[in-house]
């Protein structure tokens, strides 16, 4: 009698934990928004070409994926008053991902800009809630 109850209780615990994990994963994915990037890093880049950078925002960070090597670029984030709130030089040959903690940033609108050595850039706008 004790064995079936123990098995049932274990199964119930596993199901509850699986539901909680799935729920938090879904919540994270629902809060993750893609930032539309405009502009070009490469000379003569046609509009239909695959973008070398993707950027996403979630509740506490910016996630940036460098999908191809575009050399060394400056990643700069400006607030609404055009103050620099973040700046880093990234070598996309060796770094394929960048996470920026935004949990302490004030609510408002921001612009992220990716600038290469030839002063070509891509940019996108996002909001911190």
N, C-alpha and C positions, 0 to 999 in steps of 0.2 A: 504494500500500500504506500509506503514512504517513497519508494523508487519512482512510481508514476507521477506523484506530486512533485518530487524534485525535478524530474525531467520536464514536466509542464511549466514549473516556475522558471527553470533555466531558459526554456524556449520563449516564454513571455518576456523575460529580461532582454534577451537578444533582439526580439522584435521591437521593443520599446527603444532600445539604443539605436537600432538601424533607422527607425522612424525619426529620431531626434537628429541623427547625423545627416540624413537625407534632407530634412527640413532646413537645417542650417546651411547646407550646400546650396539648396534652391534659393534661400534668402540671399546668399552671397552673389549667386549668379544673377538674380533679379536686380540687385543693386549695382552691378557692374555695367557701365555705359561706355560705348565706344565714342571717342572724340573724333569728329570729322576733321581730317587734316587737308589743308589746301596748300598749293604752291609746289615747287619742284626743287630737288637737290641736284639733279643731273642736268647738264646742258642738253637742249633739244629733246627733252623727255616728252613723248606724246601723252595726252591725257588718259588714254586707255591702258597705259602701262601699269602694272602691279606696283602698289606703293611700297617703298622700302622700309617704312615705319608704320606701326600701329600703336595707338595710345588709347588707354581705357582709364576710367575713373570709377572708384567704388567709394564706400563710406570713409575710408581712412587713408587711401593712397592712390597715386597715379601709377599705372603699370604701363611700361613702354617696351615694345618688342621691336628689335632691329632685325628685320627679315632678310636683309642683304647688306653686304659691306658697302658703306658709302663713305668710308674713311673716318677721319676725326671730325666730330661735330660738337658744337656747343649746344647744350640743352638749357634754355633760359625760360623761366616762368615769371610773368609780370602780373601784378594785381591791377585793379581798375584805375588806379592813379599812375600806372606805368612805372611803379617801383619794382625792382628786381627782388623777388622773394626766394628764388632758387636759381642756381647756376652751376653747371658741371660740364666739363669736356669729356666726351666719351669716344673711345676708339671702337668703332663698330666692327672692326676686324676681330677683336678679342672679346668684346662685351656684346651679348645678344639680348640682354634684358636689363632694364633699370626700373627700380621701384622707388618712388618718392613719397615719404610720409607726409600727409597733409592733415593729419588729425588735429594739429594745433593751429592750423590756418583759420583766419577769420572767414565768416560767410561772405560770399560775393562772387563776382565774375573774374576770371583769370584767362590769360592767354599763354599758351606754351609755344615756343619757337625752337626749331631745330635748324641751326645755321652751319653751313660747311665752310671750308677754307676759301671758297670763291664767292662768298657772301650770298649764295643761293640759299633759300630757306623754305621750310614747310612750317605751317602754323595751324593751331586749332584753339578754339575757345571752349571753356567749360565753367561750370558753376560749382562752388563748394557750398553745401547746405549746412 
